[in-house]
């Protein structure tokens, strides 16, 4: 009985190792690291030509990896200054090119292509 269990365990280990090595050889392992970070934000001060985002929680994010999208159109100026965006810090974005009225605002994490924040905002 013991040799049968030993053979089953050896086959299982071989199959697992082959799956792991195959995943990285085919390049699928690189995609595992491109997940969007988890974070929460609030929108303030939509008066005038700027909008202010405050990061209220989640992991630190490199602001250079983020893009602002309004109704599906990316806002070119992006978030500045770049660098790590910590909880409690604010970023101001120029929105002078945005039409007035209700607009869907998204913060997109460029490396993963995922929206990490979405909210409908009333612009003056």
Secondary structure as GFF3:
##gff-version 3
##sequence-region A 1 124
A	DSSP	alpha_helix	2	25	.	.	.	ID=ss1
A	DSSP	alpha_helix	28	31	.	.	.	ID=ss2
A	DSSP	beta_strand	39	44	.	.	.	ID=ss3
A	DSSP	beta_strand	50	58	.	.	.	ID=ss4
A	DSSP	beta_strand	61	62	.	.	.	ID=ss5
A	DSSP	three_ten_helix	63	65	.	.	.	ID=ss6
A	DSSP	beta_strand	66	70	.	.	.	ID=ss7
A	DSSP	beta_strand	73	75	.	.	.	ID=ss8
A	DSSP	beta_strand	84	85	.	.	.	ID=ss9
A	DSSP	beta_strand	90	94	.	.	.	ID=ss10
A	DSSP	beta_strand	101	109	.	.	.	ID=ss11
A	DSSP	beta_strand	114	123	.	.	.	ID=ss12
###
